[in-house]
Amino acid sequence: MSGIIDIHGNPLSLQKEPQSENDAKLAQLRRHYSEHPTVGLTPGKAAAALKEAEEGSLIAQCELAEDMEEKDAHLQSELGKRRRSLLGVSWTIEPPRNATPAEKRDSEMIRELIEDFTWFDDAIFDATDAVLKGFSAQEFSGWEMVEGLQLPKSIVWRDPAWFQTHPDDWNQLRLRDGSKEGAGLNPFGWLVHKAKSKSGYLARTGLIRTLVWPFLFKNYSVRDLAEFLEIYGLPVRLGKYPEGATEKEKTTLLQAVLSIGHNAGGIIPRGMEIEFQNAASGQADPFVVMMEWCERSISKAVLGGTLTSQADGKSSTNALGNVHNEVRQEVRDADLRQLAASLTRDLVYPLYALNGKSYQGPRRCPRLEFDVTEPEDMRDLAYPLRALVGMGMQIPAQWVRDKLQIPVPKDGEEVLVIVDKQAALGEAALKAQLASQVVTPGLAALVASKAQPRGDNNDAQLARLQAEVAPLLAGMTDAIQALVIQATTLEEIRDGLLALEPALSHDELGALLAQAIAASELLGMLEVEEGR
């Protein structure tokens, strides 16, 4: 490994086995079990967990985040949408700028290697655990030589509670080994992704610090609603005992009062009474409103909006829903850019440094990029392009391909072509069209089409109409095109069009279209009479 450095420029000593299994000081991490801090969670307890994280101990905050995701179905659903949206995005390995042939070959080799890693999709999903917790750490299960290449065996997600931050560098992630500073992560041994939902040090960038409060308030409302539903509609039961009743008689009466609501029966001493008052009344709306507010707050924090989560029947218009969906796409694109940087640093660079023939250092490292571009609507792009090209604007074909996401065909690859309708017509139809030049268009069309199937008749008429209309339209459009090219302002175009109007006669075009329509009607009548 001489001459190879890690991404930070430090000399590399490649470890064949996972760091967490080789270091005896880290053995205690595998015996760590969660304390489940959401049990009996209070505002004071939540604030204490967040404060501990700021001081370097990430255990309570990470375990709190894990509990919240498990216990709140709405939170789990919203996080799942955000995390899974990254899995279906295509990616590629881009060589450095002005790459040499060797660098391009190395980039292609790395792309093929990563495509063959069966664990790569799981690694992307596990890396997005950082959205909630602020970071995600996965450990390579050692490196092995395969067909002359150094490759990672697999990758394993590690519990965030295994980690702490350095007391002198709050952005540096360390393993908890019992020391104050913690153990540094071995180079080429970890895939660490840090997701920044907001600016701040590592312990304060995760969504956990925002979501813990609506989660807490929602659970208070759920508990209050459960208590309300427990007594709602039940009558108040009063037990009356006579003067001089003993404590035993009072206890017997109390037990009867408490149990009669469920058992619908009971016994009490003579002289005692049980009265049923009006049933408890009230509304559950205040509790439901609070719970809905908390869930909307969670959706806004995770996805940037609410209309991609559920429809409320009030503000769920199609236009507003599209706006919220665009916001969610922006959030996804930001996640992908952060993830691409982490994958380039901790996966692409090790593969390049250990196997690349063109390796000279981290500066010329290939990079992993996700394709976050959305294809343009072909209909919206086709008409403006036709007009702009007609005006003489030079538009690169590659730019259009990138906009529409249409790849360049490879050598010998079959491509789509427009069928030439004139070539598709039979020889008899062409002769009939030539013969029609000496008679009226309508009669010629009828004569030429009498022996043809209906589909050929229509094609022949359309082809003839296009051939005769084209020169007339060209005479009109050429003058307008020349005017637009030469004009420098919109006012010049307007004045020029007004000046051209008398010269743009459409009488001949109208007559030609009238003849074509008449011929079409006659042909239809003829086909009906012949039963075609």
N, C-alpha and C positions, 0 to 999 in steps of 0.2 A: 504493500500500500504506500510505498515511498513516493513522494511527489504529488499525492492526492490530498486535497484539503476539503474541509466541509464548506457549506454555503457561507459561513462566516469567516473563512480564511484560515481556520485553525487546522494543523496537521491531523490527518485522520488515522485512527487505528480501528479497523473494522472488527466488530465483535460478531462471532459466529452464532452466539446464543442470546436469547432475550435478556436484557438488563435486569428485569424484575425477578428472574430465576437464578441469576448468577451471583447477585449481591446478597449476602446473608443478612445485612441490615434491613433489607426490604422484605424479608420473609413475613414480618408481622402484618404487612399490607393485605395478604391473602386471608388473614383471620379477622379482617374488619367487617363488622355487620352494621347496618344502618340503624340509627336511633329513631327513625320515623318522627321527625319533629312536628309534623302536622297534628299529631295526637295532642289535644288540648292546646292548640295554637292560639295565642293571644297577640295583640299588637306589640306588647312588650317583648314577647318571645321572638316574634318575627324580626323586630328591630335589632335584638341582640345577635341573631344569626347574621344579619347583614353587616353589623359592625365588626363581628369576628372576621368576616371575609375581608373587610378593608384592612384589618391588622395582619393578614397573611394566612389565617386558618380558613380554608375553604370548605371544611367538612360540613358544617351545619347548613351553609347556603346551598351546597350541591345536594345534600340529602333532602332539604326542603323542596328544591326544584323537582327532584325525582318523585317525591310524595305527591306534589301538586299535579304532576302530569298523570299519575296513576289514579288519583281520586276524582278529578274533575273531567267529566266526559267532554264538555265543551272545549276546554283548554286542550285536551289531547287531540280532538278533532281539528282544531284550527292549526295547531303545531304540525299535525300530520299532513295537512294540505300544503303548508309552506315547505316542509321537508321533502315530501314526495314529488313536488313540482320540479325539483332539481334532477330527478332520476332520468327523465325522458329526453333531456337536452343533449344534442349531439356535441361532440368535442373533437379536437384535433391537436396535433403537436406541431407547432410552428417553429421553423428554424430561425436563428438570429438574423438580423438585418444584413443584407448583402452576403448571404450565406455562400460558402464554398460548396462544391459538389460533395465533399466528405461530410460537411455539417448537415447537408440535406439528407444524405444516406443515414446518418446517425439519428436524425429526427424521425425518419420513416421507420427505422429499427425500433426506436423507443415506442412509437405508436403501436406497432405490431405486438410488442411485448406486453404493453398495458392492456390491449384488447384481449390478449390470451389469459390475463389474470382473472380467474373465476370469482375472486373476492372483491373486484374493483367496485362493482355497484353497491355492495354492502358497505364498503369503506366510505363511499360518498354519503350514504344515508347516515352512517354512524358519525361522520364528521359534522353533519348538520345538527347533532346534539348540542353543538356550541351555540345555537340560536337562543336556547333557553338559559344555559348555564354560563355562557361567555366563552367557553373553550371546550374542546374535545381532544382527547389523546388516545391514539391507537399505536400499539407496539408491534413491530415486525417480529415474527417468530423465527428470527435468525436469517442468515443468508447462505445460499448453497450454489455450487458450481453446476450449471446445466448447459451442456454442449458448448463449453468454453465461455459462458456468460455468467456473471454474478447476479443472481436473482433472489428476491425475498421469498421465503417459503410460504408465508401467509401473513395475515394481519389480525390482531385481536384488539377489541375495544377494551379500554381500561376504565375502572370506576373513577369518576372525577374526585371522589373523596380521598384518593391516594395522593393527591397533589397539594402543594402549598405554593405561595409566592416567596421570592427571596426578600428578606427584610430590608435590603438596601436597593433592590430593584423590583418594584411592585409589578412590573410587566414580565418578569422572568418566571417561568413555570418550573417547579422543582418537585422531585419525589420526596415523600415524607419518610425519612430514615431515622428519625429520633433526634437529629441534630437541629440546631436553630436555623441554619441556612438551607437544609435539605440537600438531596443529591441531585446533581445536574443530569440532564437527559443525554444519553449517548448519541453522538452524531450517527446518522444513517440508521438509527434504531427506532425512530418514532415518526409518526405522522400526526402533527399537532395543528389543529385548525382553531383560530381565534376569530369569533364572529363579533363584530362591533355593531351592536344595536344603537349605541350612543357613544360619544366620546368619553374617555376616562381610562383609568387603570384597569388591568385585566379583571379584577374582582368585581368591577362596577359596570362592565359592558354588556352583560347578559340581560335578557328580558325578565329574568327572575325578579329583579329588583323593582320592576314596574308591575308585574303581574301578581306579586304576592298580596298586594292590598285589595284589588277587586276579588281575588280568590278568598281572602279572609272575610271581607264584608259579605260576600255571597253565602259563605258557610254559616255566618251568623243568621242571615235571613232564612236559610234553609232550616236551621234548627228552630227558629221562632215559628216558621210556618208549620213545622211538624208538631210543635206544642199546641198551636192554634187548632190544627185539624184534630188533635187528640181530644180536645174538649168541645169543639164546635158541634152544636146540635144536641148535646147531652143535657138533660135537666139537672138542676141543682137539687141534691138530696140532703134533707135536714132531719136529723134524729132528735127526738125530744124525750128526755128522761124526767121522771117525777122527782120532787124534792126528797132528799134523803137517800138517793140511789148510791150504792157502793161503787168503788172504783172498778170492781170486777164487772158490775152491771153496765157501767159506762163503756168499758172496753168492749164488751159484747155488742153493745149498740153500735159503736164505731165500726167494728168489723163487719156488721151487717150492712151498714150504710155504704161502706167501701166496696163490698162484694156484690151488692144487689144489682148494680148496673150491668155487670157482666154475667152473673149467674141467674138473674131474673128470679131469684127466690132466696129465702133466708128465714131465720127465726130470731125473735127478740123476746125478752121477758114481758109478762103482762103489765100493762100500765105505761109502756113505752110506745112511741109513735115514730113513723117515718113519713115525712111530707116531701112531695115532689114540686119544686118551684118551676118557673118558666125556663125553657131551654136557653142555653147560652147563645148569644147572637153576635154577629160581627162580620167582617169581610176579610178575604185573603188578599185583596188587591194590593195593599201597601207592600206586603212581602214579595209578591210576584213582580211588582214594579222595580223593587230594589234588585232582585235577582236578574231581571232583564237588563237593567242598567249595567250591572257587573259583567254580564256576558257580552254586551256590546262594547264595553271598555276593553275586554280581553281581545275581541275580534279586531278592534282598531289597532291595538298594540302589536298583534301578531301579523295581521294581513293588511293593515292600513285602511280598512273599511269594514262595513257591516253587510252590504248587500250581496257579497259573494259567500256569505255564511247562511243567511236565512232571509226569507221575505216576510215583511210585517204587514203587507197589504195596504200600506199607506204611502210610503215613499219609495216603494220598489218599482219605479218606472224602468223601462228598458234602457233609456238613455243614461239615467243615473247608475244603473247596474253596469253598463259598459264602462263608465268612468271609473267605478270602483274596481272593475276587473283590470283596467289599465294600470291602476295604482298597484294592484297585486303583482302584475307583471314587472313593474319597476322594482318592487321589493325582491322578486325572484332574480332579476338581472343583477342587482347589487349583491345578493348572496352568492351568485355564481362567480362574480369577479373576485370576491374575497376568497372563495374556495379554490379558484384556479391558481391564485398566488400561493396558497398553502400546498397544493398538489405539486406545483412546479418546484417549490423549495424542498419538500420532504420526500418526493417520489421521483419526479423527472430528473432532478439534478443527481441524486445517487446513482440512478441507472446510467446517466450520461458519464459521470465521473468514473464509474467502475468498468463500463463497457464501450464507451465512445472512442472511436479511432481518432477523432479530431479534437479530443479534449485537451484544453490548455488552461482551463480555469473557469470559475463560475460566470465570468462576464459574458461569454459566448454560449451560455446554456440555452437549449431549446426551451420553449414554454408551452404549457398546456392552456388552450383557450376553448371556452364554450361558445357555441354559436347562438347568440342571443338576438340575432336579427330576425324580424318577422317578414315573410314574403308580402310584397305589395299586391294589391288587387289588380289583376291583369286588365280588367275592364277600365279601371280608373287611370291606369298608366298608358294604355294603348293609344287612346285618342290624343292626349297631349303630345306623346312622342311623334305621332304621325304629323301633327301640325308643326311641331318644332323642326323636325327633319325636313318637312316641306319648305320651311322658311330658310333653310340653309344651315341650321345649327348642326355642328359636328358633335355627335354623342357616341362615346365609346361603347362597343357591343358588350364588353366585359362589365361595364357599369349596369347595363340592363339585365345581364345574367345574374349579377349579384342581387339586384333589387327583386327579381322574380324567383331567385334561387333555382335557376335552371343551369345545370352543369354543362361544361363544354364536352361535346361528344368525343369519344376516344377514336383512335384510328380503326376504321372498318366498322364502327358501330352504326346500326341502323337508325336513321333519323326520320322524322315525320316530314312529308312533302304535301303540297297542295296539288290535287289531281287537275290536270288541264282538261277542261270540259270540251274544248274544241277537239283535242286528240281523242277523247273518249267517244265522240260521235262516230257513227259509221260512215263509210264512204258514200253510201246512198244519201245520207242526210246532208253531207257536205255538197254533193252535186245539186241537191234540191235547193240549198241555200244560194249557190251560184246562179242557178236558174231563176231564182226569185228576184235577181237584180234587174230583170227586164220586164217584170210585171209588178203589180201593186204588192206591197208587203203582206197584206192580209191574205190575198188569194194564194201567194207563193207559199205562205206558211201552211195553208190548208192542203195544197197539192203535195208539198214535201212530207207532210205528216200523215197522210192518209194510210200509208202502209206501215207506219211505225207504231210500236207500243206507246202507251200513254206517257210513261216516264221519259222516253226519248223525245216525244213531242214537246214536252215542257222544257227539257234541256235545250232543244234546238231553238225554241222561241227565245229563251233567256240569253243564249249565246248570241243570237242575231241582234237582239235589242242592245246588249252590251256593246257589240261591235259598232252599231250605228250611233249610239248615244255618246260613246267615248270621245269622238272628235268635237262634238258640240260642247260637252262639259269642259274639255281641255281648253277650248277657246275662251271660256268664261273664267276658269280657275287660273289660267296662266297670267291673265291680265291682273287679277287680284293678287296673285303671289308676287308678281313683279312690283306691284304697288307697295305691298307690305315690306318687302326687302329694302326698297329704296327709301321708305319713309323713316323719319327720325323721331316723330312724335305721334301720339294718338290722334291729335287734331289733323295732321296731314293724311292719316289713313281715312279718317271720317270724310274730309273734303274730297279725297281722291275717289272714294266709293260713290259719293254723290255725283261726281263728274262722270264716272264710268257707267252709271245707271242707264242713260239713253242708249249706249252702245251695246249693252248686254241684252240682246233680244232673245226671247225664249219662245218665239212663235214657232220656229222650225222644230224645237224640242217638244213643244206641246202637240204639234201635229203628229210627230213620230210616236209619241206615247199614246195618242188617241187611236192610231192605226193598230198599235200592238194590242191595246185593250179590246178593240173590235175583233181582231183576229183570234184572240183568246176566247172570246165569247162564242164566235162561230165554231171554233174547234170543239168547245165543250158541247154545243148543240149537236154537232156531227157525231161525237162519240156516244152521246145519249141515244141518238137514233140507231146507231150501229150496235148498241148494246155492249160497248167496250167500257 
